């Protein structure tokens, strides 16, 4: 291609590229692009905050163990079909059965009798005396020919509706179907059927309940009027008469008072009257069913309302019928269109929060105009923080499991660097814009399915603190300082949130979880600083922008109480540190608060400062303060160190969670050494020893930490009292200690499991073996040790061996408080 042509083509391309660049600039500056960007950002935020990575189990069987925590990812309204059916069944069963009482039936039956007797008399009017056989017999002995009786049987039976036997027909025929007999039967029918009369077996037909509705029909007063009905509720339908019993009573009636002197004829008339008496009360199945269906249709569907973020089932829990119902309902609703409606609603809220606050800044704040690049920066930073939050919330349950500590996964949410975006934005933009950014981002943080309103408060407070702390930052170290200040602000927010939560729903682990929340809040502050330090150079390079406390204090060995303890009661001080080692190891093993239990061990025996020499670990060799005291007095002195310890802790302003362990680490155990001593000297004729006088006041351990402290205290004292501290004896003593305390029901009020006790025993044994490790004993040293022990036994009168034998009889000692 010739050179001139190439130059022309190059010029055309350059011109086109320039036109495209201008066109793109116009697009970027256009209002339409701004709104499209806002819509896309709102959609991205909605997806990040509402998307759920949680998969519902494909099938749920009652009794199956849940493999993970399952929370509701949004609001659900689940129809409880079983509960609805139960309510409808209850509504139907509450509708009383309906019975119809027919008052006209008596008149109808009486009319049948009159018609039958009238027909019979008409037929018999044509009969002549010559037809009677045998001839010449009296009237009472007349016998009708069989053919004549057959003439009567059919019309009479049809008219009556019942069939008469030949004997009954013959007796009535001999009486010529007299009006006297007719009147007697009509009178009996009218009298007996004047009140409701139940058919045989009616009580078992509709329901076992005695209540019922009785509807009575009345004949119309005027011709052409519809029949009238009246109904009333009957408390006990069993009060009405039964037709079978009523018929039996009629058949036994004596009709001589009605002018029927012939006994055979009277029985026949009574029998016919009994057959004509019919039940006039019937169960109306149609009306009852109609009323029950109407009652069932009046019951609305029972709905289980599940809120977003609500815990459905926790890991390790067994599915019950409610879990199955809810999870199946969630799975069914996820297949419907409700998710898309919720997504649309969240999108509209996000869109409004993206537009309105920043519009207000530009209109009502001085110098409030924000450039497009500023908007872009805030969008990218905010979306990055939201993505970090989504990632963190998804991994929170796994991190919680890795910590080997029993806590809710929501506690880990406070470690998310939610304030990092505010620090970064404030480093580059104005304070007013940063405040609006922090406000909007905190609102978005509350849209996550894992978070609640409390987390919005936490995000808001930490973000505002970050904006103020990072102001005028001119060195990288200031970012770290800002992160520390943000962490402290988060601690304040967490304390407020947790105190409100504890006040509304106190739990045993509230204090320990609060400490964890405080720790995670500090991590969140430091993490926010680290995020800002990493992101700031990136922002500068690509955009052109320039830019558990109190417990640790108590664990300090310079605390006045601990300094006094090491001077006045060195044995107790040493014992407390050994107990702290044991308790901390055990707490770590089972996921309890190791720091809390260690500090509690340091202070659990500070009451011994009042009378240190009355406790065996502080007594001088060969000296026993309890020798001249009665066992009761010795027990009182030993038990008093609990109250003395509480008093000292309150005076020194030791936190309540620490001094609560002072009485709980003894519980209500028996001071067995002095109890056995008192029992040995007991004189039943003078005084009977009451075990209550030799027990600690309690209460029993209320938390896992207090229970661990009790076990560690007794285990350390028991092993220390052993003459031979071989690995086997140490392990046996630890296991016996835990077993005895468990059998004494001292652990009934805390939530230690059998597995926890097994792990605690293992940790105790491992730690004690490290403390009392075996070493080579040389012959000369062994001989000197034996001579020294013999001298001590002679001086004490073999008291040590007696104590060890008493220990074997009475079980483990109470933390070394035997007194010598």
Secondary structure, DSSP 8 states (H G I E B T S, - for coil): --HHHHHHHHHHHHHHHHHHHHHHHHHHHSHHHHHHHHHHHHHHHHHHHH-------S---TT-B-SS-EE-SS-EEEE-HHHHHHHHHHHHHHS--EEEEETTHHHHHHHHHHHHHHHHHHHHTT--GGGSBSTT--GGG-B--HHHHHHHHHHHHHHHSS---HHHHHHHHHTTT-HHHHHHHHHHHHHHTSS-EE-TTGGGTS-S---EEEEEEE--SSTT---EEEEEEES-GGGSEEHHHHHHHHHT--GGGGT---HHHHHHHHHHHHHH----EEE-HHHHHHHHHHHHHTS---EEEE-TT-EEE-TT-B--HHHHHHHHHHHHHHTSSHHHHHHHHHHHHHHHHHHHHHHHHHHHSTT----HHHHHHHHHHHHHHHHHHHHHHHHHHHHHHHTT----GGGGGGGS-TTHHHHHHHHHS-HHHHHHHHHHHHHHHTTSTT--HHHHHHHHHHHHHHHHHTTT--SHHHHHHHHHHHHHHHHHHHHHHHHHHHHHS--TTHHHHHHHHHHHHHHHHHHHHHHHHHHHHHHHHHH-----HHHHHHT-TTSHHHHHHHHH-HHHHHHHHHHHHHHHHHHHHHTS-HHHHHHHHHHTTGGGGSSGGGSTTT--TT--TTTTS-HHHHHHHHHHHHHHHHHHHHHTT--HHHHHHHHHTTTT-B-HHHHHHHHHT--TTT----GGGGB-------SHHHHHHHHHHHHHHHHHT-S---HHHHHHHHHHHHHHHHHTTTTTTS---HHHHHHHHHHHHHHHHHHT------HHHHHHHHHHHHHHHHHHTSHHHHHHHHHHHH-S-STT-S--
